[in-house]
Amino acid sequence: MTTRINLLPHREMRRKQQQQQFFVMLAVVVAAGVAIWFAVHTYLDGQLTNQNARNRYLEGEIVKLDKEIAEINKLKEQTAALLKRKQVVETLQGNRAEVVHLLDQLIRQIPDGMYLKSIKQQGTKVAISGFTQSQARVSTLMRNLEGSQYLQNANLVEIKVATTGGLRINEFTMNIDVVRAVEPSAKGAKKG
């Protein structure tokens, strides 16, 4: 007699057990994957939030600094304008006697038989126009002006014959330069 043993249920039970272990392991791996993904996502989200907060703080500080820079630039412009005004005032104060010297020298240097029609000054340049009885008196005026300590570079622009009140006279135009006094502080700066 032969005995037959049926091993099929045992194999089937073992197969079911292996499937259960496989699904349990699969569930554990999936759960671990989800936990790792959640942890990484939470960490990166926190880092992103932190970086965004830093960026907002820096943007706020940049806006503040831009306002301060604008104020500094405005103050620099105001300072430059004030320095220019101060320089103009100092120049005017230093050269306030210039017109007096100019008129005094013109009065002293004009020969008889000559009178001035106009005097125009731009910076150190002075344009003089007037009438004279003879051209020789214009030459005398030019020599006299060159001898002055306040005037220099007398240049005759033109001389022409004109008739005024039935008299024949000469009309002339001349340019001269005014010698400006050098300030004591400027002298010290040139020496240094």
C-alpha positions in Angstrom: 0.0 0.0 0.0 1.1 3.3 -0.8 0.3 6.3 1.1 -0.3 9.5 -0.7 0.4 12.8 1.0 -1.1 15.9 -0.3 1.3 18.8 0.0 -0.8 21.3 -2.0 -2.5 22.9 1.0 0.8 23.4 2.7 2.3 25.0 -0.4 -0.7 27.2 -0.8 -0.5 28.3 2.8 3.1 29.1 2.4 2.4 31.1 -0.7 -0.3 33.0 1.1 2.1 33.7 4.0 4.8 34.9 1.5 2.2 37.2 -0.2 1.2 38.6 3.2 4.8 39.3 4.1 5.3 40.9 0.7 2.3 43.2 1.1 3.3 44.1 4.7 6.9 44.9 3.5 5.4 46.9 0.6 3.2 48.8 3.0 6.2 49.5 5.3 8.3 50.7 2.4 5.4 52.9 1.1 4.8 54.2 4.6 8.6 54.9 5.0 8.7 56.6 1.6 5.7 58.8 2.4 7.2 59.7 5.8 10.6 60.5 4.2 8.8 62.6 1.4 6.7 64.4 4.0 9.8 65.1 6.2 11.8 66.4 3.2 8.9 68.4 1.9 8.3 70.0 5.4 12.0 70.8 5.7 12.3 72.3 2.3 9.0 74.3 2.8 10.4 75.6 6.0 13.6 76.6 4.3 11.7 78.3 1.5 9.5 80.2 4.0 12.6 81.2 5.9 14.3 82.4 2.8 11.3 84.3 1.6 11.1 86.0 5.0 14.8 87.0 4.7 14.2 88.3 1.1 11.3 90.4 2.4 13.5 91.8 5.2 16.3 92.6 2.7 13.8 94.3 0.3 12.5 96.4 3.2 16.0 97.4 4.2 16.9 98.1 0.5 13.9 100.5 0.3 15.0 102.2 3.5 18.6 102.6 2.2 17.3 103.9 -1.1 15.4 106.6 0.7 18.5 107.4 2.8 20.6 107.5 -0.4 18.1 109.9 -2.0 18.2 112.1 1.1 22.0 112.1 1.0 22.1 113.0 -2.7 19.6 115.8 -2.0 21.8 117.0 0.8 24.9 116.8 -1.5 23.1 118.9 -4.1 22.1 121.4 -1.5 25.6 121.5 -0.1 27.0 122.0 -3.7 24.5 124.8 -4.3 25.4 126.5 -1.0 29.1 126.2 -1.8 28.5 127.8 -5.2 26.6 130.6 -3.6 29.3 131.0 -1.0 31.9 131.1 -3.8 29.9 133.7 -5.7 29.6 135.9 -2.6 33.3 135.5 -1.9 34.1 136.4 -5.5 31.8 139.4 -5.4 33.2 140.5 -2.1 36.8 140.1 -3.3 36.1 142.0 -6.5 33.7 144.6 -5.2 36.3 147.4 -5.6 36.9 146.3 -9.2 34.3 148.6 -10.7 35.5 151.5 -8.7 39.1 150.9 -9.9 37.9 150.5 -13.5 35.9 153.8 -13.5 38.7 155.6 -11.6 41.4 154.4 -14.0 39.2 155.2 -17.1 38.6 158.8 -15.7 42.3 159.2 -15.0 43.6 157.8 -18.3 41.2 159.4 -20.8 42.9 162.3 -22.6 41.2 165.6 -23.3 39.0 165.7 -26.4 37.6 162.2 -25.8 34.4 161.0 -24.1 32.9 157.6 -23.6 29.5 156.5 -24.9 29.3 153.1 -23.2 31.1 150.7 -20.9 30.1 147.0 -20.8 31.8 144.4 -18.6 31.5 140.6 -18.9 33.8 138.8 -16.4 37.2 140.4 -16.8 36.5 141.7 -20.3 35.4 145.3 -20.7 34.2 146.8 -24.0 34.5 150.6 -24.3 33.0 152.7 -27.0 33.2 156.5 -27.4 34.0 159.5 -29.5 37.3 161.4 -30.0 38.5 164.4 -31.9 41.5 162.6 -33.4 42.8 159.1 -33.8 46.0 160.0 -32.0 44.0 160.4 -28.8 42.9 156.8 -29.0 46.5 155.7 -29.2 47.2 157.8 -26.2 44.3 156.2 -24.3 45.6 152.7 -25.2 49.1 153.6 -23.9 47.7 155.1 -20.7 45.5 152.0 -20.1 48.5 149.7 -20.6 50.3 151.6 -17.9 47.6 151.1 -15.4 48.0 148.4 -12.7 44.2 147.5 -12.9 43.8 147.3 -16.6 45.7 145.5 -19.4 45.6 144.2 -23.0 44.0 147.3 -24.5 42.9 146.2 -28.1 41.3 148.6 -30.6 38.3 146.9 -32.3 37.5 149.7 -34.7 37.7 153.4 -35.3 35.5 155.1 -37.9 34.5 158.6 -38.9 31.1 159.8 -37.7 29.2 163.1 -38.0 27.4 164.3 -34.9 25.7 167.6 -34.7 27.4 168.8 -37.9 30.8 168.0 -36.5 33.1 165.4 -37.9 34.5 163.1 -35.1 35.9 159.6 -34.8 33.9 156.9 -33.1 35.9 154.0 -31.6 35.4 150.6 -29.9 38.0 149.1 -27.7 38.4 146.0 -25.5 40.5 145.8 -22.3 41.0 143.3 -19.5 40.6 144.0 -15.8 43.3 142.7 -13.6 41.7 140.9 -10.6 43.3 141.0 -7.2 44.4 137.5 -6.0 43.0 136.6 -2.6 45.5 135.8 0.2 44.1 132.2 0.5 44.6 131.7 -3.3 48.2 132.9 -3.0 48.9 130.4 -0.3 47.3 127.6 -2.3 49.4 128.5 -5.4 52.6 128.4 -3.3 51.8 125.0 -1.7 
